[in-house]
Amino acid sequence: MADVVQYRLERMITELDDLERRGLFSRLEIAEIVKQRRKFEYRLKRPSLLKSDFEAYIDYEKKIDALRLLRKKAVAREMKEKGNKKMKKSVSDFAGVSRILEIYRLATNRFKGDIELWFRYLEFCRERKNGRMKKVLAQVIRFHPKVPGVWIYAAAWEFDQNLNVNAARALMQSGLRTCPTSEDLWVEYLRMELTYLNKLKVRKAILGEDEGALVRDHRDTDEKKWKDENKELFMALEDKKEDDEASNVQNGESQKKLDLFREQGLSILRTVYSGAVEALPSNFGLRTQFMEILEATDLAHSEEIRNEILDEMKRDFSKEPEYWDWLARHNFKSTLETGEEIMPFRLDKAIQVYEEAIKVLPSAMMFDLYISFLRDNITHKNVEAKSSGLFSTSDYTVDPISHVLMVCEKAESMGCITEDLACQHISFYLQLGRLEEARKLAEKLCSGKLSDAVDLWVLRLTIEMRCVTNRTGSPSKADLLAVFELLKSILTRTAVWKAERLWLSALKFFSNQRHYFDKLVELSLVSLTKDGGNDDGFSLSSAIVNFVLQKDGIQRARDMYKRYLALPHPGLAIYKSCIQLEANLASAGDRDCLLEARKLYESALATYDQDVSLWQNYYSMEIKMGTSETANAVYWRARKLLKDNAVLLSSACL
């Protein structure tokens, strides 16, 4: 090992001498570089190599090379000021890059399956523009032929950097044969072919043989529309008629050439699209991306193929809610881009699509997408209104606000209502400030098929509490009784772990009402006796103890948690919460609390004697607040009881 390392270091002598001779590094700095390189070389020769060893070496060499470049620029600037010639390239200008490439080669040989490492290698080769790029691309394709990104990267380099379109096309086609189900490969292949065609078109335009480009620019459409509206400003003079006729002939020839390119682009799109659909017949995202490319490109008969693709999408995906959502949003967006900026028509087109969708596919998801679109549109226009102050519902032929409410009602009437849709319906009323209507709707929905929906009940009780508070400053006895009865009706038939938000809302609302708070406590005892407490996560008993502690102090809180610990299965969470409470007070110097904490630990360990974390916390508490005797006693008891987990305890206690 030492001989190999020494040999590799000796090969660096020429480079290091050159760095010193040119004044880029001092002798002390070169000695430090040699020291660091020797350390890295030894790390690369050990049996258990890590990827981080290679990465650290590469990062170090990159920093050294970057520093060399900075100092070289400074030296060159000084030489220029003195009137000397430019610095010629020497061995040190190439040695750093060569060394980094060699380290990357060793790393990829060792970790052939690490695709991220391969891409870092490729990026370095591309940035430094050395001649190893093709060789590395061939290697990564050989080792990772099933990774679509590799083929795309290789083709992109050939197309953009190496300017070899035939090689890029061959790589893409090979990738499609190897990975025919890759959506990205099909899309990027089409983009590449159309980009190449557009480059040819632009080149001819620059040479004066053609005009225009295949990329669709909506600004040209707007300009043409304006010129048509103001054509009297562009009337030709009589003495220029002959020139205009010659110009028209020339434009006609250019248009024929342009049509030729557009026809070719259409042929490419049809070919690639048919192959992609055959390989991925059920991929909806692929079709949408092809539509985006089609609409961004000016091709012959584009409207015809656009309608064909839309018809095929409707045939294949009419049972998918995302298709209808995409179609509606696409129509909404496309009317804007083509110049139809009148808001009513844009919104009406989208609504027509959604209305057809809920007839074909009456589902909760479809209604959810419909409502989301309308609310997004309202939000967007409200943001615009804040800046301009021009928005009102009169901008629409259909009022989007009332339409949202209508769609929610339709979902309910068609039996597609879900808990989420019901909450959206009620929340929308609240956003509009229509509290009483929201309360009536919540009451109606909670008494129907969603009577066990916890989130809906949370929303209803929130509304009821707000109504009670809004009527008078302090709620009356009748109001409190009505809210409590509502809570009782749902809490008694819902498991504790499901009704976490309901319990917390109830405890907060009745925290200053001792009579009803005590009733909630009794109700919680019944529920926890039936369901049992949790070992982790939400603990109702812990929440109640914390409320009592904040309001009535430690003694009442202690009495309260003892009631819960007397239940058949209180759960580990309440033990941990109470232990934390007593330990916090014990750390402030209360010895009685330390005794209570020990009692709680002993009670918890009687049931959970195999819980390693419980033993660890017990031992830690004794180390901090107890004596060495009590700490050792806990430690050896744990070692005896845990058996298989004793190693975990030992490592945690060290």
ZAKOLTI-386355 format. One line per 3 residues: their letters; for each residue x, y, z of C-alpha. Coordinates in nm, 2 decimals, padded with zeros to 4 digits. Example, Ala and Ser with C-alpha at 12.3 -4.5 7.8 and 13.67 -1.06 7.14 Angstrom:
BEGIN
as) 01.23 -00.45 00.78; 01.37 -00.11 00.71
***
This chain:
BEGIN
mad) 00.00 00.00 00.00; 00.28 00.25 00.10; 00.47 00.18 -00.22
vvq) 00.17 00.26 -00.44; 00.09 00.58 -00.25; 00.45 00.69 -00.27
yrl) 00.46 00.62 -00.64; 00.14 00.83 -00.70; 00.29 01.11 -00.49
erm) 00.61 01.11 -00.69; 00.42 01.15 -01.01; 00.30 01.49 -00.88
ite) 00.66 01.63 -00.85; 00.66 01.80 -01.19; 00.33 01.97 -01.12
ldd) 00.43 02.09 -00.78; 00.76 02.22 -00.90; 00.58 02.41 -01.17
ler) 00.34 02.57 -00.92; 00.63 02.68 -00.70; 00.83 02.81 -01.00
rgl) 00.54 03.02 -01.13; 00.49 03.17 -00.78; 00.14 03.03 -00.74
fsr) 00.21 02.84 -00.41; 00.49 02.87 -00.16; 00.70 02.58 -00.04
lei) 00.51 02.55 00.29; 00.18 02.54 00.11; 00.31 02.27 -00.13
aei) 00.42 02.07 00.17; 00.07 02.10 00.32; -00.08 01.99 -00.01
vkq) 00.15 01.68 -00.03; 00.05 01.60 00.33; -00.32 01.62 00.26
rrk) -00.29 01.42 -00.07; -00.09 01.15 00.11; -00.37 01.12 00.37
fey) -00.64 01.10 00.10; -00.44 00.84 -00.10; -00.40 00.62 00.20
rlk) -00.78 00.64 00.26; -00.84 00.53 -00.10; -00.63 00.22 -00.04
rps) -00.80 00.08 00.27; -01.02 -00.23 00.23; -01.35 -00.07 00.35
llk) -01.38 00.22 00.11; -01.66 00.47 00.15; -01.80 00.71 -00.11
sdf) -01.74 01.00 00.12; -01.36 00.92 00.09; -01.37 00.99 -00.28
eay) -01.60 01.29 -00.24; -01.37 01.45 00.02; -01.07 01.41 -00.20
idy) -01.25 01.55 -00.50; -01.38 01.85 -00.30; -01.02 01.92 -00.18
ekk) -00.88 01.90 -00.53; -01.15 02.13 -00.67; -01.07 02.39 -00.40
ida) -00.69 02.37 -00.48; -00.76 02.41 -00.85; -00.99 02.71 -00.79
lrl) -00.72 02.87 -00.57; -00.46 02.81 -00.84; -00.68 02.98 -01.10
lrk) -00.73 03.29 -00.88; -00.36 03.32 -00.81; -00.28 03.27 -01.18
kav) -00.51 03.56 -01.27; -00.35 03.78 -01.01; 00.00 03.70 -01.14
are) -00.11 03.75 -01.50; -00.25 04.09 -01.41; 00.07 04.19 -01.25
mke) 00.27 04.08 -01.55; 00.04 04.28 -01.78; 00.09 04.59 -01.57
kgn) 00.47 04.55 -01.60; 00.44 04.50 -01.98; 00.55 04.14 -01.98
kkm) 00.40 03.87 -02.21; 00.11 03.65 -02.11; 00.17 03.34 -01.90
kks) 00.19 03.03 -02.12; 00.01 02.71 -02.02; 00.21 02.45 -01.84
vsd) 00.17 02.11 -01.68; 00.01 02.26 -01.36; -00.28 02.40 -01.57
fag) -00.39 02.04 -01.67; -00.27 01.83 -01.38; -00.55 01.93 -01.14
vsr) -00.83 01.85 -01.37; -00.67 01.52 -01.48; -00.64 01.42 -01.11
ile) -01.00 01.50 -01.04; -01.11 01.29 -01.34; -00.89 01.00 -01.22
iyr) -01.05 01.01 -00.88; -01.40 01.02 -01.04; -01.30 00.72 -01.25
lat) -01.19 00.52 -00.94; -01.50 00.62 -00.76; -01.74 00.51 -01.04
nrf) -01.54 00.18 -01.07; -01.60 00.12 -00.70; -01.96 00.24 -00.69
kgd) -02.10 00.16 -01.03; -02.46 00.16 -00.92; -02.45 00.51 -00.78
iel) -02.62 00.71 -01.05; -02.58 01.04 -00.86; -02.20 00.99 -00.86
wfr) -02.21 00.93 -01.23; -02.40 01.25 -01.30; -02.15 01.45 -01.09
yle) -01.88 01.29 -01.30; -02.06 01.39 -01.62; -02.12 01.74 -01.50
fcr) -01.75 01.79 -01.42; -01.65 01.67 -01.77; -01.91 01.90 -01.93
erk) -01.79 02.20 -01.73; -01.42 02.15 -01.81; -01.49 02.05 -02.17
ngr) -01.23 01.78 -02.19; -01.23 01.49 -02.43; -01.34 01.23 -02.18
mkk) -01.72 01.31 -02.21; -01.81 01.06 -02.48; -01.62 00.78 -02.30
vla) -01.79 00.85 -01.97; -02.13 00.87 -02.14; -02.08 00.53 -02.30
qvi) -01.98 00.38 -01.96; -02.29 00.52 -01.77; -02.52 00.40 -02.05
rfh) -02.37 00.05 -02.03; -02.41 00.04 -01.65; -02.75 00.21 -01.63
pkv) -02.94 00.15 -01.95; -03.28 00.14 -01.77; -03.25 00.50 -01.63
pgv) -03.42 00.73 -01.88; -03.24 01.04 -01.74; -02.91 00.89 -01.87
wiy) -03.03 00.88 -02.23; -03.18 01.23 -02.20; -02.86 01.37 -02.06
aaa) -02.65 01.20 -02.33; -02.87 01.32 -02.61; -02.89 01.67 -02.47
wef) -02.51 01.69 -02.46; -02.48 01.57 -02.82; -02.75 01.81 -02.94
dqn) -02.65 02.12 -02.74; -02.28 02.09 -02.68; -02.14 01.85 -02.94
lnv) -02.38 01.98 -03.21; -02.43 01.63 -03.35; -02.80 01.59 -03.42
naa) -02.77 01.25 -03.57; -02.59 01.11 -03.26; -02.86 01.27 -03.03
ral) -03.14 01.12 -03.24; -02.97 00.78 -03.23; -02.93 00.80 -02.85
mqs) -03.29 00.90 -02.80; -03.42 00.62 -03.02; -03.20 00.37 -02.84
glr) -03.33 00.50 -02.51; -03.69 00.45 -02.63; -03.62 00.09 -02.74
tcp) -03.46 00.02 -02.40; -03.72 00.22 -02.19; -04.04 00.23 -02.40
tse) -04.25 00.32 -02.10; -04.07 00.63 -02.00; -04.29 00.94 -02.03
dlw) -04.00 01.18 -02.01; -03.81 01.01 -02.29; -04.10 01.04 -02.53
vey) -04.16 01.41 -02.44; -03.80 01.51 -02.47; -03.76 01.32 -02.80
lrm) -04.04 01.52 -02.95; -03.90 01.85 -02.81; -03.56 01.77 -02.96
elt) -03.70 01.69 -03.30; -03.91 02.01 -03.31; -03.63 02.22 -03.17
yln) -03.40 02.09 -03.45; -03.66 02.17 -03.71; -03.71 02.52 -03.57
klk) -03.33 02.58 -03.58; -03.33 02.49 -03.95; -03.62 02.72 -04.00
vrk) -03.45 03.01 -03.81; -03.12 02.95 -04.00; -03.30 02.98 -04.33
ail) -03.46 03.30 -04.21; -03.13 03.45 -04.11; -02.99 03.36 -04.45
ged) -03.28 03.54 -04.61; -03.42 03.23 -04.76; -03.72 03.21 -04.53
ega) -03.90 03.40 -04.26; -04.05 03.33 -03.92; -04.01 03.04 -03.68
lvr) -04.21 02.74 -03.57; -04.24 02.87 -03.21; -04.58 03.02 -03.16
dhr) -04.57 03.38 -03.03; -04.91 03.52 -02.91; -04.77 03.87 -02.94
dtd) -04.77 03.83 -03.32; -05.14 03.73 -03.31; -05.22 04.05 -03.10
ekk) -05.02 04.26 -03.34; -05.20 04.12 -03.65; -05.54 04.17 -03.48
wkd) -05.45 04.54 -03.41; -05.33 04.60 -03.77; -05.66 04.45 -03.90
enk) -05.86 04.68 -03.68; -05.65 04.98 -03.79; -05.59 04.89 -04.15
elf) -05.66 05.24 -04.27; -05.33 05.34 -04.12; -05.14 05.10 -04.34
mal) -05.30 05.18 -04.68; -05.04 05.17 -04.96; -04.97 05.47 -05.19
edk) -05.05 05.45 -05.56; -04.68 05.47 -05.67; -04.59 05.17 -05.47
ked) -04.84 04.92 -05.60; -04.59 04.74 -05.82; -04.35 04.70 -05.53
dea) -04.63 04.56 -05.32; -04.72 04.31 -05.59; -04.36 04.19 -05.60
snv) -04.35 04.17 -05.23; -04.67 03.96 -05.23; -04.51 03.71 -05.47
qng) -04.20 03.68 -05.25; -04.42 03.64 -04.94; -04.61 03.37 -05.12
esq) -04.29 03.18 -05.18; -04.18 03.22 -04.82; -04.52 03.10 -04.71
kkl) -04.48 02.78 -04.91; -04.15 02.72 -04.75; -04.29 02.79 -04.41
dlf) -04.58 02.55 -04.48; -04.32 02.28 -04.58; -04.16 02.31 -04.23
req) -04.49 02.31 -04.06; -04.60 02.00 -04.25; -04.28 01.83 -04.15
gls) -04.33 01.93 -03.79; -04.68 01.79 -03.80; -04.55 01.46 -03.94
ilr) -04.29 01.44 -03.66; -04.55 01.50 -03.40; -04.79 01.25 -03.54
tvy) -04.52 00.98 -03.55; -04.39 01.04 -03.20; -04.74 01.07 -03.06
sga) -04.86 00.75 -03.21; -04.56 00.56 -03.08; -04.59 00.71 -02.73
vea) -04.96 00.63 -02.70; -04.90 00.27 -02.82; -04.62 00.23 -02.55
lps) -04.82 00.42 -02.28; -05.19 00.39 -02.36; -05.30 00.47 -02.00
nfg) -05.07 00.76 -01.92; -05.28 01.08 -01.90; -04.98 01.30 -01.81
lrt) -04.81 01.21 -02.14; -05.11 01.33 -02.35; -05.13 01.66 -02.16
qfm) -04.76 01.73 -02.22; -04.80 01.66 -02.59; -05.09 01.90 -02.60
eil) -04.87 02.17 -02.44; -04.60 02.12 -02.70; -04.85 02.13 -02.98
eat) -05.00 02.45 -02.86; -04.66 02.61 -02.82; -04.56 02.52 -03.18
dla) -04.69 02.66 -03.50; -04.76 02.35 -03.71; -04.98 02.28 -04.02
hse) -05.33 02.16 -03.94; -05.25 02.20 -03.57; -05.62 02.25 -03.49
eir) -05.71 01.93 -03.66; -05.46 01.72 -03.47; -05.54 01.91 -03.15
nei) -05.91 01.79 -03.19; -05.79 01.44 -03.26; -05.58 01.43 -02.94
lde) -05.87 01.57 -02.74; -06.12 01.32 -02.88; -05.88 01.03 -02.80
mkr) -05.83 01.17 -02.45; -06.20 01.18 -02.39; -06.24 00.83 -02.53
dfs) -05.97 00.69 -02.30; -06.00 00.90 -01.99; -06.36 01.01 -01.96
kep) -06.39 00.80 -01.64; -06.10 00.98 -01.48; -06.18 01.30 -01.28
eyw) -05.84 01.45 -01.34; -05.92 01.45 -01.72; -06.22 01.66 -01.68
dwl) -06.05 01.90 -01.44; -05.76 01.93 -01.68; -05.99 01.99 -01.98
arh) -06.18 02.27 -01.80; -05.87 02.44 -01.68; -05.72 02.40 -02.03
nfk) -06.02 02.56 -02.20; -06.01 02.84 -01.94; -05.64 02.90 -02.00
stl) -05.65 02.86 -02.38; -05.92 03.12 -02.43; -05.71 03.37 -02.24
etg) -05.40 03.29 -02.46; -05.59 03.32 -02.79; -05.71 03.67 -02.70
eei) -06.06 03.60 -02.57; -06.00 03.81 -02.26; -06.37 03.86 -02.17
mpf) -06.41 03.69 -01.84; -06.77 03.56 -01.87; -06.69 03.35 -02.18
rld) -06.37 03.20 -02.03; -06.55 03.10 -01.71; -06.86 02.97 -01.89
kai) -06.65 02.74 -02.10; -06.49 02.58 -01.80; -06.83 02.55 -01.62
qvy) -06.98 02.37 -01.92; -06.70 02.11 -01.90; -06.75 02.06 -01.53
eea) -07.13 02.03 -01.57; -07.08 01.76 -01.84; -06.83 01.59 -01.61
ikv) -07.07 01.55 -01.32; -07.32 01.40 -01.55; -07.07 01.15 -01.69
lps) -06.89 01.09 -01.36; -07.10 01.19 -01.06; -06.84 01.14 -00.78
amm) -06.72 01.32 -00.47; -06.38 01.38 -00.63; -06.53 01.54 -00.93
fdl) -06.74 01.78 -00.72; -06.43 01.85 -00.51; -06.23 01.95 -00.83
yis) -06.52 02.16 -00.96; -06.55 02.35 -00.63; -06.17 02.40 -00.61
flr) -06.16 02.55 -00.96; -06.44 02.80 -00.87; -06.28 02.90 -00.54
dni) -05.94 02.94 -00.70; -06.09 03.17 -00.96; -06.26 03.37 -00.69
thk) -05.94 03.40 -00.49; -05.74 03.50 -00.80; -05.99 03.78 -00.89
nve) -06.00 03.90 -00.53; -05.63 03.94 -00.53; -05.66 04.14 -00.86
aks) -05.94 04.35 -00.70; -05.72 04.45 -00.41; -05.46 04.59 -00.65
sgl) -05.70 04.75 -00.90; -06.03 04.78 -00.72; -06.22 04.67 -01.04
fst) -06.35 04.33 -00.95; -06.72 04.26 -00.89; -06.96 03.97 -00.95
sdy) -07.11 04.17 -01.24; -06.79 04.08 -01.44; -06.95 03.73 -01.49
tvd) -07.25 03.60 -01.66; -07.26 03.34 -01.38; -07.19 03.46 -01.03
pis) -06.90 03.23 -00.91; -06.99 03.27 -00.55; -07.35 03.16 -00.58
hvl) -07.24 02.89 -00.82; -07.01 02.74 -00.56; -07.30 02.71 -00.32
mvc) -07.52 02.56 -00.60; -07.25 02.30 -00.68; -07.22 02.20 -00.31
eka) -07.60 02.16 -00.29; -07.60 01.96 -00.61; -07.33 01.73 -00.46
esm) -07.56 01.67 -00.16; -07.87 01.61 -00.37; -07.68 01.36 -00.59
gci) -07.55 01.16 -00.29; -07.19 01.26 -00.35; -07.14 01.45 -00.03
ted) -06.84 01.36 00.18; -06.71 01.50 00.51; -06.45 01.71 00.33
lac) -06.71 01.86 00.08; -06.95 01.93 00.37; -06.68 02.11 00.56
qhi) -06.59 02.31 00.25; -06.96 02.41 00.20; -06.99 02.53 00.56
sfy) -06.65 02.70 00.56; -06.75 02.89 00.24; -07.06 03.03 00.42
lql) -06.83 03.14 00.70; -06.59 03.31 00.46; -06.89 03.50 00.32
grl) -06.99 03.61 00.68; -07.32 03.42 00.67; -07.29 03.27 01.01
eea) -07.66 03.18 01.06; -07.68 02.99 00.73; -07.36 02.81 00.81
rkl) -07.51 02.70 01.15; -07.83 02.57 00.99; -07.64 02.38 00.72
aek) -07.40 02.22 00.98; -07.70 02.12 01.19; -07.87 01.96 00.88
lcs) -07.55 01.77 00.77; -07.47 01.64 01.12; -07.81 01.49 01.15
gkl) -07.78 01.30 00.81; -07.55 01.03 00.68; -07.25 01.23 00.81
sda) -07.36 01.21 01.17; -07.04 01.04 01.28; -06.80 01.27 01.09
vdl) -06.58 01.42 01.36; -06.44 01.71 01.16; -06.79 01.81 01.07
wvl) -06.89 01.81 01.43; -06.58 02.01 01.52; -06.69 02.27 01.27
rlt) -07.05 02.27 01.39; -06.95 02.31 01.76; -06.71 02.59 01.66
iem) -07.00 02.77 01.49; -07.23 02.71 01.79; -06.97 02.84 02.03
rcv) -06.93 03.15 01.81; -07.30 03.21 01.79; -07.33 03.18 02.17
tnr) -07.05 03.43 02.22; -07.19 03.67 01.96; -07.54 03.68 02.12
tgs) -07.42 03.80 02.46; -07.09 03.88 02.62; -07.13 03.58 02.86
psk) -07.32 03.27 02.75; -07.65 03.19 02.94; -07.71 02.86 03.12
adl) -07.94 02.75 02.84; -07.67 02.82 02.58; -07.41 02.63 02.79
lav) -07.65 02.33 02.83; -07.73 02.32 02.46; -07.36 02.32 02.37
fel) -07.28 02.05 02.63; -07.57 01.83 02.51; -07.44 01.85 02.16
lks) -07.09 01.76 02.27; -07.22 01.47 02.48; -07.42 01.33 02.19
ilt) -07.11 01.29 01.97; -06.85 01.22 02.24; -07.04 00.93 02.39
rta) -07.04 00.74 02.05; -06.70 00.83 01.92; -06.37 00.67 02.02
vwk) -06.14 00.90 02.22; -05.85 00.87 01.97; -06.08 00.99 01.69
aer) -06.24 01.28 01.88; -05.91 01.45 01.99; -06.01 01.79 01.84
lwl) -06.36 01.77 01.99; -06.23 01.70 02.34; -05.98 01.98 02.32
sal) -06.24 02.23 02.20; -06.48 02.12 02.47; -06.22 02.15 02.74
kff) -06.11 02.50 02.62; -06.48 02.62 02.60; -06.58 02.49 02.94
snq) -06.25 02.56 03.12; -06.41 02.84 03.33; -06.73 02.66 03.39
rhy) -06.66 02.43 03.68; -07.00 02.25 03.67; -06.97 02.15 03.30
fdk) -06.59 02.09 03.32; -06.66 01.83 03.60; -06.92 01.67 03.38
lve) -06.67 01.65 03.10; -06.43 01.48 03.34; -06.69 01.22 03.43
lsl) -06.77 01.17 03.06; -06.39 01.12 02.99; -06.37 00.86 03.27
vsl) -06.65 00.66 03.11; -06.49 00.69 02.76; -06.14 00.59 02.88
tkd) -06.28 00.30 03.08; -06.44 00.17 02.76; -06.16 00.26 02.51
ggn) -05.85 00.26 02.73; -05.57 00.52 02.72; -05.30 00.56 02.46
ddg) -04.95 00.45 02.50; -04.83 00.73 02.27; -04.98 01.02 02.08
fsl) -05.28 01.20 02.21; -05.38 01.14 02.57; -05.71 01.28 02.69
ssa) -05.63 01.22 03.05; -05.30 01.41 03.02; -05.48 01.71 02.85
ivn) -05.74 01.72 03.14; -05.46 01.71 03.40; -05.28 01.99 03.23
fvl) -05.60 02.20 03.23; -05.65 02.14 03.60; -05.29 02.21 03.68
qkd) -05.30 02.55 03.51; -05.63 02.64 03.68; -05.63 02.48 04.03
giq) -05.26 02.39 04.10; -05.06 02.08 04.16; -05.26 01.92 04.44
rar) -05.59 01.91 04.24; -05.39 01.80 03.94; -05.24 01.52 04.14
dmy) -05.58 01.41 04.27; -05.71 01.42 03.91; -05.43 01.20 03.76
kry) -05.47 00.95 04.03; -05.83 00.90 03.93; -05.72 00.83 03.57
lal) -05.44 00.60 03.68; -05.70 00.39 03.87; -05.87 00.30 03.55
php) -05.82 -00.06 03.40; -05.59 00.05 03.12; -05.47 00.41 03.17
gla) -05.20 00.40 02.90; -04.83 00.48 02.91; -04.89 00.83 02.78
iyk) -05.06 00.95 03.11; -04.78 00.79 03.31; -04.51 00.98 03.12
sci) -04.70 01.31 03.14; -04.75 01.28 03.51; -04.39 01.18 03.57
qle) -04.28 01.48 03.37; -04.50 01.70 03.58; -04.36 01.57 03.91
anl) -04.00 01.57 03.78; -04.02 01.93 03.67; -04.13 02.03 04.02
asa) -03.87 01.80 04.18; -03.59 01.97 03.98; -03.70 02.30 04.15
gdr) -03.62 02.14 04.49; -03.95 01.98 04.60; -03.85 01.65 04.75
dcl) -04.21 01.54 04.78; -04.25 01.56 04.41; -03.94 01.33 04.37
lea) -04.11 01.07 04.58; -04.43 01.10 04.37; -04.23 01.06 04.05
rkl) -04.07 00.74 04.19; -04.41 00.60 04.28; -04.53 00.68 03.92
yes) -04.22 00.51 03.77; -04.28 00.20 03.98; -04.65 00.19 03.89
ala) -04.57 00.23 03.52; -04.30 -00.04 03.53; -04.54 -00.28 03.69
tyd) -04.72 -00.29 03.35; -04.45 -00.17 03.10; -04.13 -00.34 03.24
qdv) -03.99 -00.41 02.89; -04.01 -00.04 02.78; -03.64 00.06 02.74
slw) -03.71 00.44 02.73; -03.90 00.42 03.06; -03.60 00.26 03.23
qny) -03.37 00.51 03.07; -03.57 00.81 03.19; -03.60 00.66 03.54
ysm) -03.22 00.61 03.56; -03.15 00.96 03.42; -03.38 01.11 03.69
eik) -03.20 00.92 03.97; -02.86 01.03 03.83; -02.97 01.40 03.83
mgt) -03.18 01.42 04.15; -03.13 01.10 04.34; -02.83 00.93 04.49
set) -02.57 00.69 04.35; -02.73 00.40 04.54; -03.08 00.46 04.40
ana) -02.94 00.51 04.05; -02.74 00.18 04.06; -03.05 00.00 04.20
vyw) -03.26 00.11 03.90; -02.98 00.02 03.66; -02.93 -00.33 03.78
rar) -03.30 -00.40 03.80; -03.33 -00.29 03.44; -03.04 -00.51 03.34
kll) -03.21 -00.81 03.50; -03.56 -00.75 03.36; -03.47 -00.63 03.01
kdn) -03.24 -00.92 02.91; -03.23 -00.89 02.53; -03.26 -00.51 02.55
avl) -02.99 -00.47 02.82; -02.73 -00.36 02.55; -02.96 -00.08 02.45
lss) -02.99 00.03 02.81; -02.62 00.02 02.86; -02.54 00.23 02.54
acl) -02.81 00.48 02.64; -02.68 00.52 02.99; -02.32 00.57 02.90
***
